[in-house]
Amino acid sequence: MATTKTQVDTGTLLAQLRTVLDLTHTEIQVAETRVAQARTEAVRTELTQNAENGRIRAEAIEKAIRDLGGFPDVIGPFLGRAAAAVKALTEQAEPFDEALLGDLALENQLLDRSRYIKALAVAAKNKDVEELATRLITAHSATVDWLTTVLAEDALGGPAALRRTPVQAAAGAVVRVVNLPMTWSARGVERAAEAVRSVRPTVSELVDRGQRTTEIATKTLVGARDSALEAAEKITRNEGAGRAAEAIHATRSAAGVLDADELPIADYDDLNVNDAATAVKDLTDPADIRVIIAYEEAHKNRARVVSAAQTRLAAIAQEVVGIS
């Protein structure tokens, strides 16, 4: 018996729906792993809702497959979890931007396939699948824009809506060091290294140690680290190693350990929540926003101020990449 065009269209439509269903299961698991990396409660809530919305989309896709006379792959959810687990494991050895580019590639594939499904549904005159594809296109377009914004935030100096894991931060630092040529004087290198050597523990090591020591001891160690970084910056500047000094200053900024008079907002420590949130909205340099967020998180940690700063950074990032 000859195969009709309708049979071919239905078979292709089923194949694409099954593929999108498998990718959606992976998307759900990725969203859940990203929840722990959310910088603010608002982002955490959004990611949690994204995962739930993904489950709703998966159910709708399964129904569409059954309505076309097919059967959803029962191992799809397990494959999705496995794929997400492998992705999460491998990306730990990658810089943060590479991990996000992987997320973006997944969403772009979902978006492109959803558009293809809509075209197939229009050809097959299947209004239900066409409407489903339209919903998928809307959802994935929004996620592509969001991930593009997060990448732009990171490129502009962040901090992005998602936090780097400790391993990702280390991987990114290695990449930056390898690709950043610095001219240090021999004496400057020796003195700066000596200043930092006495406080070798990393922040994560200090947290682990803090579980076994008193709070006072931990604060002392952190204070020593901060003082050493400040001293190292002064030494490198005095030695004429301007680029190295700027790199150390960036480290102090990211850790939120700048002095109040180094902040881009005057008298910041004296501002209440409303005034601080308003002042942040006037900042135009992503680097200044990064400094304020890091300082705020390291000191008063007022959620409303951090959210206002994050919103301002997102607006700048969207303008840069052309997202309206």
Secondary structure, DSSP 8 states (H G I E B T S, - for coil): ----HHHHHHHHHHHHHHHHHHHHHHHHHHHHHHHTTBSSHHHHHHHHHHHHHHHHHHHHHHHHHHHTT----TTHHHHHHHHHHHHHHHHTTS-HHHHHHHHHHHHHHHHHHHHHHHHHHHHTT-HHHHHHHHHHHHHHHHHHHHHHHHHHHHHTT---SB---HHHHHHHHHHHHHH------HHHHHHHHHHHHTT---HHHHHHHHTTS-HHHHHHHHHHHHHHHHHHHHHHHHTT-HHHHHHHHHHHHHHT---GGGSSSTTGGG--HHHHHHHHTT---HHHHHHHHHHHHHTT--HHHHHHHHHHHHHHHHHHHT--
